[in-house]
Amino acid sequence: EAFERGAIGRAQDAFESVLAGTPDFGPAHVGLANAYSLRLESTRAEDAPNREALAKGLHHAREGCRLAPPSGEAWAALGSLSVQARLTSEGIAAASRSISLEGKNWRHHMRLAHASWGEERLRAARRALKLLPGFGFGHWLVATVHVARGAIEEAGQELEAGAIAQDLQMHESR
């Protein structure tokens, strides 16, 4: 949760250590899937993003869902990784499943918003913002739909709200 690039390797090592002793422990597969997802994201701007991290992340997310089917986090991880792999339908289905299991988790709604488009994106992003007011990325996701629809004034209002929220977060973290 620190979003520090160096922490990703430590998280991977910890989850792999757990899985070495208990290979059927679903939550460890989910944690490892999320670590691989972050590993991929940390290399996305490079000439060669870490595609191996994506493949391993998908594997562990699917294992997490198989071993812990009532875990909303497992399905949310699969949703995120599926979107990263451009498996959009699978990503939307998995993210929707995470919400059906844990509907009050803002992260699940945000993952569905990121995976989807149009009205589905608007509903999911607005629900995430209701659960976590002031989350700038939620406003940005809403704005993308407004831009695509040519509703530039509404998009601008969302982006302004997101910028204000981001500024407030920066001041609060000091």
Secondary structure by P-SEA (a helix, b strand, c coil): ccccccaaaaaaaaaaaaaaaccccaaaaaaaaaaaaaaaaaaccccccaaaaaaaaaaaaaaaaaaccccaaaaaaaaaaaaaacaaaaaaaaaaaaaaaccccaaaaaaaaaacccaaaaaaaaaaaaaccccaaaaaaaaaaaaaacaaaaaaaaaaaaaaaaaaaaaaac
